[in-house]
Amino acid sequence: MHSSILVTPKRKPIKTYSVKNNFGLNQQEFEDYVEKTKKGDESFFVLLSQVHFGPCIAFLQAKFKITYGTAYDVCMDTMLKFRTKILKDKIKYGNLNYLYTRMASNIYLDSKKHKNRLEDAMSYFTSDDEYKKNEDDFLDVLDIAMERLDEENRTLLKAIYFEENDLHKMAETRNISYPTLRKRKQRMLEKLKSIFKEQLLKTNYRF
């Protein structure tokens, strides 16, 4: 007789998560909150603001050297994005604290990039010695100037500067050469700058 050896298949270890890293919730509690959120109950976000806003704000302030107010605003924006993802079932239990803080960091970096782009635009359209810069007024006048462009050029400028599309890829999509598109972009900017200055004179804006 041959002896047989019973081989027991190895089981994968069950992954466990710390409630400490998940806003103090276990997985079932989190899933219950998700269902409540889908029904219009916002109690999950009251809890989130109580247990994680403080640590997230402190992290953003320390990492990016920003004010409390700026960090708070970023956390609020993150909450809105977090809620949207929950409603679309894109948030999974595991390490919610880290996920939320990472999202907040990305939102801040994106806003900073937008801010830098806005400052670059303001420098292009206005002269430091001529205007005292004011972001809200600048955007008002720029919006009016943009509306005076024809739809094709307006759409193209928005794609380049507001949607941050790559100029090389846009040229390929439109089946034109990169130099041609780059020259067209520059002509549009010069035209927009002329309209912008004209609008300033009409409205007496001083930045």
GIJOJO-V141352 format. One record per residue. RES is the residue in one small letter. D_LAST is the distance of its C-alpha to the last C-alpha in whole Angstrom. Layout:
RES,D_LAST
RES,D_LAST
//
This chain:
m,97
h,93
s,91
s,88
i,84
l,82
v,78
t,76
p,73
k,70
r,67
k,64
p,62
i,61
k,57
t,56
y,53
s,52
v,51
k,49
n,46
n,46
f,44
g,48
l,49
n,52
q,52
q,54
e,52
f,49
e,50
d,51
y,47
v,46
e,48
k,47
t,44
k,45
k,46
g,43
d,44
e,41
s,43
f,43
f,39
v,40
l,42
l,40
s,37
q,40
v,41
h,39
f,35
g,36
p,37
c,35
i,32
a,34
f,34
l,30
q,29
a,32
k,32
f,28
k,27
i,25
t,25
y,27
g,24
t,23
a,27
y,27
d,25
v,26
c,30
m,29
d,28
t,31
m,33
l,32
k,33
f,36
r,37
t,36
k,38
i,41
l,41
k,42
d,45
k,43
i,43
k,46
y,48
g,48
n,45
l,43
n,41
y,41
l,39
y,37
t,35
r,35
m,33
a,31
s,31
n,30
i,27
y,25
l,26
d,25
s,22
k,21
k,21
h,19
k,16
n,17
r,17
l,14
e,12
d,15
a,13
m,10
s,11
y,13
f,11
t,8
s,10
d,9
d,10
e,8
y,5
k,4
k,4
n,5
e,8
d,9
d,7
f,7
l,11
d,11
v,10
l,12
d,15
i,16
a,16
m,18
e,20
r,21
l,23
d,26
e,27
e,29
n,26
r,24
t,26
l,27
l,23
k,23
a,26
i,25
y,21
f,21
e,25
e,25
n,29
d,30
l,30
h,34
k,35
m,33
a,35
e,38
t,38
r,37
n,40
i,38
s,37
y,35
p,34
t,34
l,31
r,29
k,29
r,28
k,25
q,24
r,25
m,23
l,20
e,20
k,20
l,18
k,15
s,17
i,16
f,13
k,12
e,15
q,13
l,10
l,12
k,14
t,12
n,10
y,6
r,4
f,0
//
